[in-house]
Amino acid sequence: MTMNNRVKAVHESKAESSELIMPNDTNPLGNLMGGNLMRFMDVIGGICAARHCESHVVTASVDHVTFGAPIHLGDVITLKACVTHAFNTSVEVYVEVTASKMGSQEPKKTNHAYLTFVAIDKNTMRPKLIPKVKPETKEEKLRYESAPRRREIRLILAGRIEAKDAVLVKEYFGNL
Ligand SMILES: CC(C)(COP(=O)(O)OP(=O)(O)OC[C@H]1O[C@@H](n2cnc3c(N)ncnc32)[C@H](O)[C@@H]1OP(=O)(O)O)[C@@H](O)C(=O)NCCC(=O)NCCS
């Protein structure tokens, strides 16, 4: 793989979208179905990752999503996505969801998740190297610094590394 020496700021790839929750998006109780919310999160996360990588991307993993408060038919949800850290061929994206009544200016946070996308070379269909991330704000720096630890945890859960080899997790939590 050819080196990618580029470094991009977080704001260069931020993505945002809003959705009006329609009958087709809801369950029989009139709340947004969890799977539909995850689809919206995957799409906005993918747009953000593709902007950072300047490439096609695929979703490699979605960290846990909790559904803390129901989102109702007729609510407007806003999804905001930003990159937190880029590794070799994969980038971690933070997606936050807020919901408000139609016309209201008081959005409430309902969900968030970290998603990992892998950049794909469209000729070889194999992962390709991506630009690094330069965090600038305090929040961006905090997410950037904690990202390698989250990566280790998700690679353990995916069975790609063994817990005994997880150096960062061990430093933080002790032995699992
Ligand atoms: C993701 C995918 C491209 C990885 O392919 P691979 O042959 O395992 O490639 P590699 O071993 O080189 O890993 C590539 C990167 O993916 C990351 N990765 C692989 N599985 C992962 C997982 N479960 N969670 C997070 N990252 C993962 C690796 O850590 C690596 O990142 P790095 O280069 O930044 O260190 C491949 O598994 C795939 O195509 N999956 C299906 C993707 C898809 O269809 N998504 C939509 C689902 S509906």
The ligand as a Gaussian input file, in Angstrom:
#p B3LYP/6-31G(d) Opt

LIG

0 1
 C      -14.117000      -4.280000       6.692000
 C      -13.314000      -5.144000       5.703000
 C      -13.029000      -4.353000       4.420000
 C      -11.987000      -5.507000       6.375000
 O      -11.324000      -6.370000       5.482000
 P      -10.052000      -7.237000       5.954000
 O       -9.721000      -8.167000       4.874000
 O      -10.306000      -7.805000       7.306000
 O       -8.948000      -6.152000       5.997000
 P       -7.831000      -5.823000       7.072000
 O       -7.528000      -6.976000       7.971000
 O       -6.711000      -5.225000       6.295000
 O       -8.503000      -4.687000       7.990000
 C       -8.749000      -3.413000       7.423000
 C       -9.143000      -2.473000       8.534000
 O      -10.441000      -2.848000       8.991000
 C      -10.439000      -2.813000      10.390000
 N      -11.459000      -3.718000      10.862000
 C      -11.738000      -4.947000      10.408000
 N      -12.762000      -5.484000      11.097000
 C      -13.150000      -4.545000      11.988000
 C      -14.161000      -4.486000      12.976000
 N      -14.988000      -5.502000      13.207000
 N      -14.262000      -3.362000      13.718000
 C      -13.436000      -2.320000      13.497000
 N      -12.466000      -2.308000      12.570000
 C      -12.311000      -3.427000      11.838000
 C       -9.032000      -3.277000      10.756000
 O       -8.717000      -2.942000      12.095000
 C       -8.224000      -2.514000       9.749000
 O       -8.060000      -1.173000      10.200000
 P       -6.643000      -0.411000      10.080000
 O       -6.112000      -0.664000       8.698000
 O       -6.985000       1.024000      10.265000
 O       -5.751000      -0.951000      11.137000
 C      -14.080000      -6.464000       5.348000
 O      -14.268000      -7.205000       6.533000
 C      -15.414000      -6.228000       4.680000
 O      -15.492000      -5.975000       3.489000
 N      -16.503000      -6.294000       5.465000
 C      -17.852000      -6.050000       4.935000
 C      -18.123000      -4.550000       4.910000
 C      -19.568000      -4.287000       4.532000
 O      -20.074000      -4.881000       3.606000
 N      -20.210000      -3.391000       5.293000
 C      -21.589000      -3.176000       5.176000
 C      -22.280000      -4.156000       6.033000
 S      -23.984000      -4.275000       5.808000

